[in-house]
């Protein structure tokens, strides 16, 4: 149990910190001035929280809390989330969650028992690959998994950096290279899932300049020898990364007997980027029907950008839309199509 002289006073201090942080982020999104010395970024938030509660807190829990209030300023929060605890819905579910191999619950009486992501981990991405009939998932703490729906089996590869606590923030499938791509805060991961379990080939492209928050693949019929990857970061940039099989030497790697993790310098890759938002680029998606990419942000001025990927490499204006707060911009794709066609 947490031992502090006056716990009520501690909770008041933490509540004031959260309220001040939310107020500052609200002002920032409205374009109001905030003194740099008084601004609460993640480092200051973590240091202050540790001062309030003591060394019992874990950085990954504080980081999750900070991201929650940053992505949704109206989100309901509880102080216990700082310690990784959440209010349960029922005693039955709580008792089921005590099992170490719980993945997720189908109902209060039925659950999936074959664990891929263990308790206290979070699924950050799930992608369906229809033409190959399998599903890809990524977890926050570094598990990449391919579920094969036909064979009722799966391949999984646990990916962890040495002495690194970076989280995986999203995943997708590279249709030309036939590989899984995922991103962490400073790294792009390319995994050749087709290799045998004892010969997993995984490539880490690093370092990336800013913290990557999302990833998607550009699906086009041309350029059959390469894949284009879109990524959004915490500075409002959208990156376009081009990869080919020559970068990874996948054919040569398949002959190796041991599991391979190779680090590749990001400077050898063709990467273009453009700042499209004044806040986090929290979602990117390529919309093949429009031959455009879409980028969503919590930025209240430039909340949704929809344009050709060629605009990422030039200085020409992009098409920007203002989307009502709290609405997923990709539900506007139908309306955006009319605007783009007419424009």
SULUR-V334858 format. One record per pair of residues at least 24 apart in sequence whose C-alpha atoms are under 7 Angstrom apart, sorted by sequence separation. I is the first residue (numbers start at 0). J is the second residue. If there is no record, write none. Layout:
BEGIN
i:I j:J
i:I j:J
END
This chain:
BEGIN
i:41 j:65
i:185 j:209
i:209 j:233
i:56 j:81
i:57 j:82
i:141 j:166
i:185 j:210
i:209 j:234
i:276 j:301
i:303 j:328
i:56 j:82
i:116 j:142
i:140 j:166
i:141 j:167
i:184 j:210
i:185 j:211
i:139 j:166
i:140 j:167
i:184 j:211
i:241 j:268
i:139 j:167
i:183 j:211
i:184 j:212
i:241 j:269
i:138 j:167
i:139 j:168
i:182 j:211
i:240 j:269
i:241 j:270
i:137 j:167
i:240 j:270
i:239 j:270
i:240 j:271
i:137 j:169
i:182 j:214
i:238 j:270
i:239 j:271
i:137 j:170
i:238 j:271
i:239 j:272
i:295 j:328
i:238 j:272
i:13 j:48
i:237 j:272
i:238 j:273
i:236 j:272
i:237 j:273
i:236 j:273
i:237 j:274
i:13 j:51
i:236 j:274
i:237 j:275
i:273 j:311
i:235 j:274
i:236 j:275
i:272 j:311
i:235 j:275
i:236 j:276
i:271 j:311
i:272 j:312
i:235 j:276
i:271 j:312
i:9 j:51
i:235 j:277
i:171 j:214
i:173 j:216
i:234 j:277
i:235 j:278
i:168 j:212
i:169 j:213
i:170 j:214
i:171 j:215
i:172 j:216
i:234 j:278
i:235 j:279
i:236 j:280
i:123 j:168
i:124 j:169
i:126 j:171
i:168 j:213
i:169 j:214
i:171 j:216
i:233 j:278
i:234 j:279
i:235 j:280
i:123 j:169
i:124 j:170
i:233 j:279
i:21 j:68
i:232 j:279
i:233 j:280
i:289 j:336
i:175 j:223
i:232 j:280
i:175 j:224
i:231 j:280
i:175 j:225
i:231 j:281
i:21 j:72
i:175 j:226
i:231 j:282
i:231 j:283
i:173 j:226
i:230 j:283
i:229 j:283
i:198 j:255
i:198 j:256
i:200 j:258
i:201 j:259
i:202 j:260
i:203 j:261
i:204 j:262
i:205 j:263
i:207 j:265
i:194 j:253
i:198 j:257
i:199 j:258
i:200 j:259
i:201 j:260
i:202 j:261
i:203 j:262
i:204 j:263
i:205 j:264
i:206 j:265
i:197 j:257
i:198 j:258
i:199 j:259
i:200 j:260
i:201 j:261
i:202 j:262
i:203 j:263
i:204 j:264
i:205 j:265
i:197 j:258
i:198 j:259
i:202 j:263
i:204 j:265
i:176 j:244
i:213 j:281
i:215 j:283
i:217 j:285
i:212 j:281
i:213 j:282
i:214 j:283
i:215 j:284
i:216 j:285
i:218 j:287
i:213 j:283
i:70 j:297
i:28 j:298
i:29 j:299
i:28 j:299
END
